[in-house]
Amino acid sequence: MGEKNEAVEQTKRELSRLKESYSRAIEAALARVPVRNGVVSARDLWLETSLPLDLIAELLKENGIKLPPQVKRVDFGATGRRKGTRGRRR
């Protein structure tokens, strides 16, 4: 039973370490992506970091990421997907 608890704790520590690493990557990307009227596109963060959008959203919600002064918010509304155009010809 002790080995199982140790494995669980080790997994939790590894997950925490990964989240910290991903948070640092997002903070670094925030300094490099375009800022339009205080807004950064989540798609730009995704392109810069290659992290999944849902992970980026989760990490931003945890409030562990420091936004640069020029960034007021991250926009997840326009992620660049066009619905209903796949396979259509014009």
C-alpha angles and dihedrals in degrees: 000000000000092000091055093051090048091051091050092050091048090051091050091051091049092050090050091050091050092049090052090050092049091048091054090050091053092047090052091047091051088063092053106040124087116270116208115192091332093311128115120197115236086219090061090052089049092051092048098046105024088222117140114263093237090055091049090051092048093050093047091051091053087066093226093118120087113219116215114248093255092055116081099169147348116242117219094171100087107041094160098256118138111206122217099012100099112119096001122130124213 
